């Protein structure tokens, strides 16, 4: 009897075990195997690319002389921007390749150009906001710049139209006697916008104590209008300043215009100080075709005191200049570093935080003295130009095959020179199909000729474009213009049929 009981127990164990195994196999088949019977595929870690069909760029207000023409240059990396209408009787409907519109205040202008760059010139007065909007395939790789003529024969100024931001950091200008920079906020929308402005300042590198942030002020910008504030109102007699603009409501473009003060304030030469990347533990400041010899670097630590190191990346080497290996930046304060070595030539700068909080910085490039025939710079009876042209942290251009960097044209501005820096690994840059090699940890200067776009292979890369030459040159940092956006991946879930 005992033997029979043992046999029954073994049989029961086999049946139960087999049943559990069959249940497990059924669960695997139901919950893992897709409904089409194929083997399950791994879930993609990232989404899939989708073409960009809508884009908006906001152009800063450069405060041109009253009644002058402001030139907006627009380019796309997508399809054409004109409507193609088939011939009558062809049996096909209209094919819309996309549309680009330029709005100046209440006026809207359609730009029917096609797949190549065109220029659009519109008469605006100071304080009239500009925005570029694109839809359809024309929104892919949208890029634009705005150029304003100088008063009294002075050189024109150029700035990049940028995508809407929630925060701007503008670094550099002084408010000492003879300097009167302006903070300009521009609202291109039909509803009011609200921003908060915080100004950081310090007496300079000799100030040893930590200091807090400067004045914080709320500003309301009316619809389709600009608001201007004097920087010296908040921080008078400062050797260097940092302005933080936080957009609370609406959409704004922001910049600082460095200019002379006193009797020259009305007709002085202005130099735009455009926004760059925010505070970080490592920053790259792109160089210029004029070189960085005798340039000044302004650094601020808005959150906590920091100890930083500065590296120069030149065409032949990467090194730390004497005296730049261990620099302290006070909390909430701004310092001006000693002038860079005069023989530095073309180079980019990398600031690395060794300890403490993140930093924000800008490179002050000395403006060359005027030569014969260059009116408006050092000429008798005309306002002097600012001593420095400020270049903020550059956007990092990553090696994305679906993005291109569009180059502003040189028409009316003279020659163009690109300063390219590969901080980590070697990069190959293609200018309309012509390759240029940038070694790892080096900076090179190239002339792109008439090229309209560049694509990178390897990287990352930092680029700055010098347009013009001498006292009338402008320096723009470049960023890539995306043609696609990453959409989240949709994965079929076979368990959905069993849920209630």
Secondary structure, 3 states (H helix, E strand, C coil): CHHHHHHHHHHHHHHHHHHHHHHHHHHHHHHCCCCCCCCCCCCCCCCEEEECCEEEEEECCCCCCCCCEEEEEEECCCCCCCEECCCCCCCCCCEECCEEEEEECCEEEEECCCCCCEEEEEECCCCCCEEEEEEHHHHCCCEEEEEECCHHHCCCEEEECECCCCEEEEECCCCCCCECCEEEEEECCCCCEEEEEEEEEECCCCCCCCCCCCCEEEEEECCCEEEEEEHHHCCCCCCEEEEEEEEEECCCEEEEEECECHHHCCCCCCEEEECCCCCECEEEECCCCCCCCCCEEEEEECCCCEEEEEEEEECCCEECCCCCCCEEECECCEEECCCCCCCCCCEEEEEEEEEECCEEEEEEEECCCCCCCCCCCCCCCCCCCCCEEEEECCCCECCCCCEEEECCCCCCCCCEEEEEEECCCCEEEEECCEEEEECCCEEEEECCCCCCEEEEEECCEEEEEEECCHHHCEEEECCCEECEEEECCCCCCHHHHHCC
